[in-house]
Amino acid sequence: MKIVLLDTGTFGDSDLTVFEKLGDIVTYRCTTSAQVKSRVVDATVIVTNKVVIDDETLSQCPMLKLICVAATGVNNIDLDACKRRGIEVKNVAGYSTDSVVEHTFSMLFYLRNRSRYYDDYVKNGEWQKSDVFTHIGDGFSEIRGKKWGIIGLGEIGKGVAKIAKAFGATICYYSTSGKHDDSEYERTTLSRLLEQSDIVSIHAPLNEQTEGLISHSELLILKDGAVLLNLGRGGIVDEDALSAIIDAKPIYVGLDVLESEPMSTPHPLMKIGHKDRLYITPHIAWTSIEARERLLAKVVSNIEDFKEHL
């Protein structure tokens, strides 16, 4: 059995020797669209995180029996083509929930507590010049008593809600599908959530209901001083609109996901004046050491289960 891992660079320094017991392993740090066909032509199993496997590629893989997506979303796989060819597709769900929840709060505290400002104040030597023991510069406030709006109340959204509630926040949520209902928290409309919330976090998938969900008009109705966090998918927040509004309106925005990853060059968000209002991390919320260990363990388990049923 030949197992081809197409984008191991997405696993960082994780131990990939766990795959060696499964068969003949071939690994590639990254794979371009032009390289896919030649690399998987004789594979029995493909492991991919973001590499696209389309119908044309599948037509060139007579030995292929299983595609393991090292992620939850399977939008990079032509599922209909796999079904026609009897190729099984397995993903991994739930492995990164804790990691994403923690990163949500990491981004919030960085922005809301003005961490960049205070760190720079000390490291630039300004505190050493002070005649008092403290420095009350860029003010910040507590979470207790604030309203936290969650867009997408799935497992991650619920995890964020639970911790936010423990901090003393009042929780409301908007169901992007219109089908979700959770009696524990207030369900509301998108416009009301944005108007009333001090903190807004996005934990929704990208689909027809969420693409461009937060654009000019939505950003404009946010409270002054509000924090907006996107840990769902790039494309939910309109980046052109954000780049225009963030300099004109005092809002604070944390993005772990963008429409194009890595960031396109040039990018409008790199040109804003109020850089203290924006915090971008390179799609790392899911990447805690523990989350990556759980992810790879489940991929291995998926391959083992497949072998048992051959």
C-alpha positions in Angstrom: 0.0 0.0 0.0 1.4 3.3 -1.0 0.4 6.3 1.1 1.2 9.8 -0.2 1.2 12.8 2.2 0.9 15.9 0.0 1.4 18.8 2.3 3.2 17.8 5.5 4.4 21.4 5.9 0.9 22.1 7.4 1.8 19.7 10.3 4.8 21.7 11.4 7.3 19.7 13.5 4.8 16.9 14.3 6.2 13.3 14.3 5.2 11.7 11.0 6.9 8.3 11.8 3.4 7.2 13.0 2.6 6.5 9.4 5.5 4.2 8.7 3.7 1.1 10.1 0.9 1.6 7.6 2.7 1.0 4.3 5.1 2.6 1.9 5.1 6.3 2.8 6.0 9.2 0.5 5.9 12.7 1.9 6.0 16.1 0.3 6.2 19.3 2.3 3.9 21.1 -0.2 2.3 20.2 -3.5 1.2 22.7 -6.2 -1.8 22.0 -8.5 0.6 21.2 -11.3 2.4 18.6 -9.2 -0.6 16.7 -7.8 -1.2 14.2 -10.6 2.3 12.9 -11.0 2.6 12.5 -7.2 -0.5 10.5 -6.6 -0.8 8.5 -9.8 0.1 5.2 -8.1 -1.2 6.0 -4.6 -3.6 3.7 -2.7 -4.1 6.4 0.0 -3.8 10.1 -0.2 -3.4 12.3 2.9 -4.1 16.0 2.2 -4.9 19.0 4.3 -5.5 21.8 1.7 -4.3 20.3 -1.6 -7.2 20.0 -4.1 -8.1 16.6 -5.4 -10.5 17.1 -8.4 -12.1 14.8 -10.9 -9.3 15.1 -13.4 -6.8 14.0 -10.8 -8.9 11.1 -9.7 -9.2 9.9 -13.3 -5.4 9.3 -13.3 -5.3 7.3 -10.1 -6.4 3.7 -10.8 -5.1 2.4 -7.5 -6.6 5.0 -5.2 -9.0 3.7 -2.6 -8.9 6.2 0.2 -8.5 10.0 0.7 -7.8 11.1 4.2 -8.4 14.8 4.7 -6.2 16.0 7.6 -8.9 18.6 8.5 -12.6 18.9 9.2 -13.6 20.6 5.9 -13.7 18.5 2.7 -14.3 21.3 0.2 -11.0 20.6 -1.5 -12.2 17.1 -2.5 -14.6 16.3 -5.4 -16.9 14.1 -3.4 -19.2 13.2 -6.2 -16.3 12.0 -8.3 -15.0 10.0 -5.4 -18.4 8.4 -4.9 -18.6 7.4 -8.6 -15.2 5.8 -8.4 -15.8 4.0 -5.1 -13.1 6.0 -3.4 -13.7 6.5 0.3 -13.1 10.0 1.9 -12.5 10.4 5.6 -12.0 13.7 7.5 -11.2 14.5 11.1 -13.6 16.4 13.3 -13.3 18.0 16.8 -9.5 17.7 17.1 -8.9 21.5 17.3 -11.8 22.7 19.3 -9.8 23.5 22.5 -7.0 25.1 20.5 -9.3 27.4 18.6 -11.2 28.4 21.7 -8.0 29.3 23.5 -6.7 31.3 20.5 -10.0 33.2 20.5 -9.3 34.5 23.9 -5.6 35.0 23.2 -6.6 37.4 20.3 -9.2 39.1 22.4 -6.8 39.9 25.3 -4.1 41.1 22.9 -6.5 43.6 21.4 -8.7 44.5 24.3 -6.0 44.8 26.9 -3.8 46.8 24.4 -0.9 44.4 24.8 1.1 45.8 21.9 0.9 49.3 23.4 2.1 48.3 26.9 4.8 45.9 25.6 6.2 48.7 23.4 6.0 51.2 26.2 8.2 49.1 28.4 10.6 47.8 25.7 11.1 51.3 24.3 12.4 52.5 27.7 9.4 54.8 28.5 8.6 53.1 31.8 12.1 53.7 33.0 11.5 57.4 32.6 8.3 57.4 34.7 8.1 59.1 38.1 5.2 56.8 39.2 5.1 53.0 39.6 2.4 52.5 37.0 1.4 53.8 33.6 -2.3 54.3 32.7 -2.1 55.0 29.1 -4.3 53.1 26.6 -7.3 52.2 28.7 -8.9 48.8 28.8 -12.0 47.3 30.4 -13.1 44.0 31.8 -15.2 41.3 30.1 -17.6 41.1 33.0 -20.9 42.8 32.2 -20.1 43.1 28.5 -22.2 41.5 25.7 -20.5 38.8 23.6 -22.1 38.0 20.3 -21.2 34.7 18.6 -21.7 34.0 14.9 -21.9 30.2 14.5 -22.8 28.4 17.7 -21.2 25.0 16.9 -18.8 23.1 19.1 -16.2 25.9 19.0 -18.8 28.6 19.4 -20.2 26.8 22.4 -16.8 26.4 23.9 -16.2 30.2 23.6 -19.6 30.9 25.0 -19.0 28.8 28.1 -15.7 30.5 29.0 -17.0 34.0 28.1 -19.9 33.3 30.5 -17.5 32.3 33.2 -15.8 35.7 32.8 -19.2 37.3 33.3 -20.2 38.2 29.8 -23.8 38.0 28.5 -24.0 35.7 25.5 -26.1 36.1 22.4 -25.7 34.3 19.0 -26.7 34.4 15.4 -27.4 31.2 13.5 -26.0 31.5 10.0 -28.1 28.6 8.8 -31.2 29.7 10.5 -31.7 26.2 11.8 -29.7 26.2 15.1 -31.5 26.9 18.3 -29.9 26.8 21.8 -32.1 27.7 24.7 -29.1 28.4 27.0 -28.3 31.6 25.1 -30.2 34.4 23.4 -30.7 33.9 19.7 -30.8 37.2 17.8 -30.6 38.7 14.3 -27.2 39.6 12.8 -27.8 43.3 12.9 -28.9 43.3 16.5 -26.0 41.2 17.5 -23.6 43.6 15.8 -25.3 46.7 17.2 -25.4 45.5 20.8 -22.2 43.4 21.3 -19.0 44.6 22.8 -17.2 41.5 21.5 -18.1 39.6 18.4 -16.5 36.3 17.5 -17.1 34.3 14.3 -16.9 30.5 14.3 -18.9 29.7 11.2 -18.1 27.8 8.0 -17.8 29.6 4.6 -20.8 28.9 2.5 -23.5 30.8 0.6 -25.0 32.1 3.8 -21.7 33.4 5.2 -19.6 34.6 2.3 -19.2 38.4 2.7 -21.5 38.3 5.8 -19.5 41.1 7.4 -19.1 43.9 5.0 -19.3 47.8 4.9 -22.8 48.1 6.5 -22.1 45.5 9.1 -18.8 47.0 10.2 -20.4 50.5 10.4 -23.0 49.4 12.9 -20.5 47.9 15.3 -20.1 49.8 18.6 -17.1 52.2 18.8 -14.5 50.2 20.7 -16.0 46.8 19.8 -13.7 43.8 19.2 -14.4 41.6 16.1 -12.7 38.3 15.9 -12.8 35.9 12.9 -11.7 32.4 13.6 -14.2 30.8 11.2 -13.1 31.1 7.6 -11.7 33.9 5.4 -14.3 35.4 3.1 -16.8 35.9 5.9 -15.3 39.3 6.6 -14.9 41.6 3.6 -11.2 42.5 3.7 -11.5 45.5 1.4 -14.4 46.9 3.4 -12.4 46.3 6.6 -9.3 48.1 5.3 -11.4 51.2 4.5 -13.4 51.3 7.7 -10.8 50.4 10.4 -9.0 53.7 10.0 -12.2 55.7 10.1 -14.0 53.9 13.0 -12.5 52.8 16.3 -13.0 49.1 16.2 -10.5 46.4 17.0 -10.3 43.3 14.7 -8.5 40.0 15.1 -8.2 37.7 12.1 -6.8 34.2 12.0 -8.2 33.5 8.6 -8.1 35.4 5.3 -9.7 35.0 1.9 -6.4 34.0 0.4 -3.8 32.2 2.4 -0.9 33.0 2.6 -1.9 36.7 2.3 -1.9 38.1 -1.2 0.6 40.7 -2.2 -0.2 43.6 -2.1 -2.9 43.4 0.5 -5.2 46.3 1.6 -4.9 45.4 5.3 -1.1 45.9 5.2 -1.7 49.6 4.3 -3.9 50.7 7.1 -2.8 53.6 9.4 -4.2 52.4 12.8 -2.2 49.2 12.9 -2.9 48.9 16.7 -6.5 48.2 15.8 -5.7 45.1 13.8 -4.2 41.7 14.8 -3.6 39.0 12.2 -2.3 35.5 12.9 -1.4 33.1 10.0 -4.2 30.6 10.4 -2.7 29.1 13.6 -5.7 28.8 15.9 -6.0 25.0 15.1 -2.3 24.3 15.5 -1.6 23.6 19.2 0.8 20.8 19.7 -2.0 18.7 21.2 -4.4 19.4 18.4 -1.9 18.3 15.8 -1.2 15.2 17.7 -4.9 14.4 17.9 -5.3 15.2 14.2 -2.5 12.8 13.0 -3.6 10.1 15.4 -7.1 10.2 13.9 -5.7 10.2 10.3 -3.7 7.1 11.2 -6.8 5.5 12.8 -8.8 6.2 9.7 -6.2 4.4 7.5 -6.0 1.5 10.0 -9.8 1.1 9.9 -9.7 1.2 6.1 -7.1 -1.6 6.0 -9.1 -3.8 8.3 -12.0 -3.7 5.9 -10.1 -4.4 2.7 
